[in-house]
Amino acid sequence: MAAAAATTSAAAAAAAAAAAATTQAPAARGDGASSVHWFRKGLRLHDNPALLAAVRGAHCVRCVYILDPWFAASSSVGINRWRFLLQSLEDLDRSLRKLNSRLFVVRGQPADVFPRLFQEWGVTRLTFEYDSEPFGKERDTAIMKMAKEAGVEVVTENSHTLYDLDKIIELNGQKPPLTYKRFQAIISRMELPRKPVGSVTSQQMEGCRAEIQESHDETYGVPSLEELGFPTEGLGPAVWQGGETEALARLDKHLERKAWVANYERPRMNANSLLASPTGLSPYLRFGCLSCRLFYYRLWDLYKKVKRNSTPPLSLFGQLLWREFFYTAATNNPRFDRMEGNPICIQIPWDRNPEALAKWAEGKTGFPWIDAIMTQLRQEGWIHHLARHAVACFLTRGDLWVSWESGVRVFDELLLDADFSVNAGSWMWLSCSAFFQQFFHCYCPVGFGRRTDPSGDYIRSAGICPFLCGRPQQPSGGAQLDPGRELKQCRPKTTARGPSVSQAQTGSSRGAAWWRAQQTGQGGRVAPLRTAEQGRLRLQCRGSVSKAWVPKPPPWQRSATCRAADHLQRRSESVCVCVRVRRKEGHLLCVHASVYTRVSLNAVWAGGGQVAASPQPPDPGLEVTAVAVTPYLSLGACCLFCLEGWSDLRWDSDTCSPSPSPSMSD
């Protein structure tokens, strides 16, 4: 309360000082416009057409950033992101000083600030970068109406996205494309993005400098974290330094990898990939410290130098195009970050489990791979895009069955590069709530972590050993992979050998819940499966199909069954059986069963919506002779076996490899 009162008092004093300063030194009148450029996301001087519009023909230009200290005190945004923003504002102010200008950081809310500024500064022109997100468009509409009533000209320019999002929607029949393939097809028919414009120069600013008062730093200076009410004790050094200067330096380093640009291949994933990279750009794109158009054409030019007489493929710009895809999907959908009322989101009946959510967010699940990722996120404000996929899958469909909306809120608090469109879109994708329907393609928190960090160096660097149940890290075999005591307290009881039958039923019902929601567009309680829905298959080691199972599988199904059976016979150390059934309309049903070295899945069978599992200990004489599953129940049961934490059970590398998905953190 005291901190909030101090913040409120300081803000009131700053506002009073600002009013006094502007009253004492009114802006000089002249023939040209008195312009205000409103910085929001585009915190840069390069490729800023709205700023150039403010300078053009003006006798006075003030660059303004509006910061609400009350919002900062009550916001859920974490301290790392606020620090990055303040560093970006400080860098912008330093750049403006070189042009004999300054940044005016005005405390308050836009609706309250602008009427005062219009009057005190004699403003005749307001410029700002176009904001495509729903809440931004609503805010800007109100400000434009206010400016019109005050006789102020408003100029907006689009420079935060590569393409005109409304044009993409128009070419897709007045609706946003909801598959990345369709999105690529549309933009391939459009003109190339506009090239970036040059930076504002000192010559351009020479004739339109605003008078700077001696009290500028006190009145309009960039605030500190302490002034905004954030405790800084124990705050480590910034891993990511905010600002346009750092962004351009990183871009140069990013483009030094000429071989990567020439081959447009992603680097192979390893433990070092998980660490913050000096060439990472995503936070700078999010805050507009780096122009997406400059990034695009720098890539384009370098590719043309390396591979002459060749047009760069769309895959070269994947990081930028995924961003455009989600921006397009969100621009006219104010419920994009919600499940209810969101027309593109499947209504899945997620569990309400605040305790499990808290353990996940705090990095105390007991899965070292998951906990290390969440610890890095909380400490640094950034994690690799595949690490994001792993923890998102774990929270939602993979293990905890907690709504993706909760994940959006946690990422929005902790991620430096989180924004409305990309953050919510990625979470819907990874939870199979929209854009992506391969529910059974999960990121295993056991196998994926082992392959990526086989020595456990990344997990040790996160400092999560106190949460490993007192067991030391394995130096060569990867992390200890039993769930920790913390999460076990808020999840169903497990047997000594693995999940109980009730847990398998829970996992299978989740798969059925998702499938029914995907088919009907509604969530709710899952009814027992009808006989016609079960479509059972039986796999036998001799490759035969029992005539007792009806209807008789078509030839392609029998062929897949025989291939799987041959695989069972040839491999005795690690066995993976997977049969995929594709309906005419393209929906993929997966019949999936796995058998591994030290755990044999003796039988899985389904009937009337029930599933039973009988895991047995190693026995040289034991052989899996038959597996009978359904499209619904198999994926739930088998995924659950993997994700409930058996240290001796993991997915085969073929079935655990990451599926095509957005990458926004490089």
N, C-alpha and C positions, 0 to 999 in steps of 0.2 A: 504494500500500500504506500509506504514511504517513497519507494522508488518511482511508483506511478505518479505520485503527487509531485515529486521533483521533476519528472519528465514533463508533466503538464505545465508546471510553473515555468520551466525553461522554454517550452514551446511558446507559451503566452508572451514571455519577455521578448523572444526572438521576433514574434509577429508584431509586437508593439514597436520594436526597434526598426523593423522593416518599414512599417507605416511612416515612422518619423523620418527615416532616411529618404524615402521617396518624396515625402512632403517638402523636405528642405531642399531637395535638388530635383525639381521636375525636369522631365526630358525636354531637350531642345527641340523646337518645332522647325520644320523645314519643308521643302517641296516633296521629298521622297516619303516612303512609308516608314512608320515606326513598327518594326517587326518583333515578334516574340517567336522563337523556335522552341517548341515543347519536346524535350527529350523524354522518351519512355523506354523502349527496348533498344532502339538504335543508338547505343552509347558510343558513337564514333564520329570522326570527321570525314573519313574516306567513304565514298559511295553513299552520300547522304543527300539525295535530291531535294528533300524537304528543307534542309538547312540552306542549300543553294538558292531555293526559292525565297527564303526569308531575306537573304543578302541582296538579291537582285533588285535594284532600284530603290533600296532603302537608305535612309539617312541615319538610322539607329537600329541595331539588332541586339537583342538580349537573348541569351540561351538559358532556358529555365528547366529545372527538374523539380517536380512537386513531390515532396516526401511527407507522409502523414505520420508524425511521431506516435500518435495514439494507436494507429494501425500496427506500427512496429512493436509496441508494448504488448498488444493483444494477439499478434499474429502467431500462427503455428509454424511459420517459416523458421528454420534453424539458423544458428549463429554463423555457420560456414557460408551460407548463401548471402546473409546480410553483409558479412565481411567482404565477400566477392563484389557485391553491389557497391559498397562504399569505396573499395579500391578502384573500381571502374569509374566512379564519379570523380575521385581524386585525380586519376590519370586524364580524364576528359578535361578537368579544370586546368591541369598543367599544359595540355595541348592548346587550350584556348588562350592561356597566358602568352604563349609564343606568338599568338596572333593579336596581342594587345587587347584581349578580351578576357572575360571570366565566366564561370558557370554560376548561375543564381539558383541555389537550392532553397526553395520556398517551402516552409512548413505549412501543412494544411491539406485540405481536400480540393480537387480541381474545381468542383462546383462552387466552393467558397472563395478560392484564391483568385480565379480569373476575373470576376466582376471588379474586384479591388485593383488588380493589375491593369485591366483595361482603362480604368479611370485615372489611376495615379501615373501611369507611364504614357498615357495618350496613345495606346496601341491602335493601329489601323490594320494590321495583318497578323494572323496567327497561322503558323505552319507546324505540321507534325507528320510522322510516318503513319501510314495506314495500318490499322490493327484488324486482322481478319477474325480474331476470336470473338465469340458471341458477346461476352460481357464487355469486351473492349469496344465493340461496335455500338452497344447500347450507351456506354459512357460517352463515346465521341459524338453520338447523335445529340445528346443533351448539351454538350459543350458547343457544338456547331449552332444549335438553336439559340443558345445564350449569346454567342458571338454575333450572330445575325441581328439579334435584337439590339446589340450595342453598336451596330454599324461596323463591325470588324470583319474584314475579308478572311476566309479560311482556305488554306491550301493544304491538301494531303497528297502524299506520294507513296507509292508502294515500293518498298525496298527490303522488306523483311522476308519475302518469299520470292522464289524464282519466277513463278508463273502467276497469271491472273486466275485466282481460284474460281471466281464466278464464271470465267470462260470455260474452265475444265468442266464445271457442273453443267453448263449450257450444252457443251458437246456430248455429254453423257445423258441427254434427255432430261435436263433440269433436275438431276439427282446426282449426288456424289458417287463416284466409283468406289465399290466396297471390296474390290480385290486389287492387289498390287499389279497383277497382270493387265487388268482392264485399265488401270491408271496409266501404266506405261504405254499401252496402245493409244490412249488419247493424247498424251503429251508428245508422242512421236509424230502426230499429225499437226502439231502446233508449231509456231515459229520458235526459234531459239529464245531463251531468256534475254531480256535487255542487258546490254553490257553495263558494267559499273561506271558511274560518273566519277570525275576527279574530285579530289579533296578541295575544300575551301582554302583559299590562299590569303596570305597577309595583305596582298594588294587589294583583294576583294573586300577584306574587312577594314581596310584603311579608312574608307569614307563613311563607314557606318558603325563606328565604335560608340558604345554607350559609356557614359561617365561612370567610373568606378570610385565608390566612396572608400575612405580609409577604414571605415567600420565594416567593410564587405565581409571579411572572414567571420566576424562576430554575428553578422546579420544573415548572410547568405552562404556561409561556408559549409563544407561537407561535414556532417556530424560524425561523432565517434560512436563506437559500439556502446560505450558507457553512457553517452548522452541518450541513446535509444533504450536504455534500460537493460542491456545485456551484461551479465557477469563475465568478466574476461579472465578470472583467476583459473589457472590450469589450462587455458586455451593454448594449444600448440601452434607452431608456425604454419602459415598457409601453404598447403601443397600446391594449390592453384592460385596464382597471382592474377587478380582481375585487371582489366583494362585493355584498351585498343593497342597500346604499345606492345604488350606481351602477346596479344593475339596475332599481330603481324609477324613478330619474331617466330612464333610457333608455326605459322603458316609456311615461312621460309624453310624451317627444319622439316616440316611435313613433306614438302615437295622435293627435298633433297633425295628422296628414295626413288630415283629415276627408274630402277628396275621394276619396282612395284607399279609405278604409273604405266610403264610399257606393257606389263603383263596383266594389269588390273586384277591381281590375285591378292587375297587376304593373307597376311602372315599366319603361319601355323600357330595354333593355340598352345601355350605352355604357361608355366607358373609365372614367368616374367611378364607375360601379357596382362596379368591381373593387376600389376602395379601401375600407378599413375605414370602416364607417358609424357615426356617433354614435348611431344608433337600432338597431344590431344587437343581437340578444338571444340568439342560439344558445348561446354559452358560459355564460350565466347560467341558461338552462334546463337545460343539461347538469349543472351543479353544484348546481342547486336553489336558487341565489340568487334566482331568480324562480319563483314558482309558476305552473305551466301553467294551473291553474284560474283564477287571478287574471287572467292574460293572456286566457284564453278569455272570461271574463265582462266584462272591460273592453272587449274588441272587441264583444261582444254588446250591451252597454249603449250604446256609442257609435253602433253601427249603428242601433239602435232610435231614438236621438235624431235621427239624420240622416234616416232613412227610417221614419217612424212607420207603425204598423199593418202592418208587414212583418217576416216572420221571416227572420233572417240565413241565407243559403245555406251549405252545407257548405264550398264553395270559399273562403269568407272565412277559414276556419280551417285552410287547407292545410298551413301549416308545422307546426302542432300535430298534425294528423291523420296526416301521413306518419310522424311520430315514433311515434304510437300504433300505426300499421300495422306498423312494424319491431319495436317492442317485443312486439307480439302474436305475430309470427312467430318470435321468438327465445326467448320465455319458457320453453318446454319443450324447447328444442333446445340442449344444451350444446356441440354441434359447429357452431353457427351461424357461427362465424368460421373454419371449415375446409372444404375441399372433400371430403376423404375422410371417410366416416362421416356426412356431412350429407345427410339424406334429401331435402332440397328442392333440392340443388345438382347441376347437370349436371357430369359428370366429364369435363372437357375436358383433352386432353393438352397442357398448356402447356409452353413451353420453359424450361429452366433457364439463365439468362443473368445471373449476378450482376454482371458488368461493366456491362451495359446498365441493370440495375436501379439500380446505384450512380450512373451518369450521370444517370438520370432523377431520383433522389432528391436529388442535389446541384444540379440545375438546370444541367446541362452537356450536354444532348443536342444542342445546336446549333440547335434550333428556338426562336427567340426568344420566341414566344408561350408555349410550354411551360416554358421556362427561367424566364421572368419570374414565372409562377404559382408554380413550386416555390421560387423565391427568396423571394417574398413569404410563402409558407407557413413557410419556415424562419425568416425574420426576425420575423414578427408572430404566427404561430400561427393564422392565419385566412385563408381565401380564399373568394371568392364561390361560390355553389353551381354556377353554370355553369362557372366555372373548375375546380372539382373534377371536373365531368363531363368536361371536355376532357382533363385530365391522366390521369384514370382510363381513359378510352377509349384514349388514346395508349399507356399502359403495357400494356393487355390486348389486346383484339381489334383495335384500330385499327392498331398498328404493331409494338410490341416483342414481343407475344405472351408476356408474362410473367404469371404467375398473379396473380389478384386478391388472394390471401392475402398476397403481398409488399406490395401497396399498402395493405392493411389495417394491416400492422405499421408502415409509414412514417407513415401518417396518425395512428395511435394514438400515435406518438412526438411528432408535431409539432402536431397540431390541438388547439386549446383545447377544442373542443366534441365531440371524439371520444368515443364510448362504444361498448360492446360491440354493442348491437343496431343502432343507426342506422349506425354506421361499416361493419360487416360487411354489413348489408342493402343499403346504397347501392352497395358494391363488387360484390356479386353482381348487382345490377340493371344496373349500367353495363357489366359484362363479359358480359352475357347468360348468366350462370350460373344465374340464378333470377329469377322475377317478370317478366322482359322478354325477348322472343324475336326482336325485330327487329334481327338481327345486323348488317345492312347499314346501319343508321342510325348512322353514325359522326360524331363531332365532328372536322371537318377542322382540323388544327393550322395550316393555311395560310389557307384561306378564312375560317374562323370568327374567327381572330385578326385578319385584315385588316379585317373588317367591324366588329368590336367596338372595335378600337384603330387606326383608319385613320391617325392621325398618329404612332403609335408612342410616345406620351407614357407610357403605362403600362409599356412595355418599358424605356424609358430610365430611368424612376423606379426600376426594380428593380436597376439598376446591373449589367446582365449584358453590357455591351458587350465586355469582354475575351474573351467566348466566341463572338463573332460572326465569327470567322475574320479579324479585322482589317478588316472591311468596315464603313463608316460606316452609321449609321441613315438611312433615307430619310425626309426631313422630311414629305413629303406622300403618298408612295405606300405607306406601311406599312413593316413590318420587312423586312429581307433574310431570305429564307426558305430558303436552302440549308442542309442539315444541316451542323453543325460538324464539325471534324476529330475532336473527342473521340469522338462517337458513331460516326462512320464507321469507326473502328478496331475496333469491336466489332459490326459488322453486315456483311452480305454486300457484296461488291464491286458497284459500280454503274458503268454505262457513262456516257459523257459526256452522252448524251441522256436517260437515265432508267434504270429498273430493267432488269435482264437477263431473259432468258426463264426462267432458273432461279428468279429472284425471283418472277416471276409465278406459276410453279408452286408456290412456297412459299406465296404469298398465297392461291392458289386452294385448296390443300390445307387451309389453316386454315379456310376457310369450310366445306369438306366435313367437316372434323373436328368443327366445332361442330354442323353439321346432323346428322351421324350420332350424336353424343353426345346431342343434343336428342331424337332419335327413339328411341334405344335406352336412354338413361340411363347409357351407359358411354362412356368415352374409349378411347384406344388408337390403334394404327396404322390409318390410313385405307385401306381396300381400294379398288381401282379401281372407278369407277362402272359399274354395269350399264347396258346399252343402254336398258332400260325406265326407268331413273332419269333419263336425260338430258333428255328432253322438250324437244328443241331448238326454238327459234324462229328464223326468219330475217326480218330487217327489210331491206326494200329501199326505195330512195328513191321508187319509183313506187307504193309501198303494196301491191304484190302479194305473195302468199305462194307460194313455189315448191311445185309439186306433188311435187317429189322429197323433200320433207321430210315425214315421216310420224310420228305420225298427223296428219291435217289439223286445224288449230286450229279450235275452235268459233267461232261468230260473234262473241262478245265479245272473243276474242283477236284475230280478224282486224280488228275495229274499232279496238282499241288499237294494232295494228300500223300501220294506215292513219293514225291520228292522229299517231303518232310520225314516220312518214315525211313527212307534211305539215309537221310542225314542222321537220324536217331541211331541207326545201326552202325554207321561208320564212325561216329564220334562218341566216345564213352566218357571223356573227361569233362567236356562242356557241351551241353546240348541246348539248342534253341529251336523251338517249333513255332512257326508263324504262318498262318493262312489268312489271306485277305480276300474278302468278298465285296465286290463292287456292284451296287444296284444300277439299274438303267439310268436313273436320274443323276448318278455320279456320286451318291453318298457312300462313304467307305465304312464298311463294317469289318471289324478286326476280330478274328478268332486267334487267340494268342496263348500259348502255354510255354513255360520255360522250365528246364531241368538243369541243375548245376552240379558242380563237383561234390560238395559235401551235403547237399540237401536234395532229396528226391521227392518230387511231387507225385505221390502214389496215385491220386485220383482227384479229379475235379469234375463234379457233375452238377447239373442244374435242373430245376423243375419247379414250376409254380412260383417263380420269383425267389426261390431259396437257393443257396449255394453252400456246399460243404467242402472243406479242404482237409486233407490228412497228410501233413508233412511228416516225414520219418527220418531218423538219423542215418548216417552212412551205413551201407550194408553191401558188401561186394556181390552178394547173391540176389540183391533186389534189382529188379528191372522194371522200368515204366512200360507197361504193356498197352495201355490205352489212355487216352485223354479225351473227354467229351466236354464241350463247352458251348456257350451261346455267345453271340456278338456282344450282348450287354454285359453278362456276368464275368466273362473271361478277363476283359480289360480291367475291371474293378478289382477282382481278386488278385490277379497277377501283379498289377501295379502295387497293390497294398503289401504283398509279400516283400517286395523290394523296398518300399518306402518306410515300412515300420521298423527298419533298422537292423535286420539280420546282418551281422558282419560277414557271414559266409554266403550271402546271396546277393548277386548283382546282375545287371542286365548284360547280355552279350553285346560286344562292341557294335555289331551291326544294328541292333535294335535301339541302342542308347545314343546313337550319333545325333547331334542337333539337327532339327528340321529347319527348312528355310524360314527365316524370321527376320524382323527388323533389326538393324544395328545402328544405334544412335549415339554410342558413347566413344567411338574411336577419335 
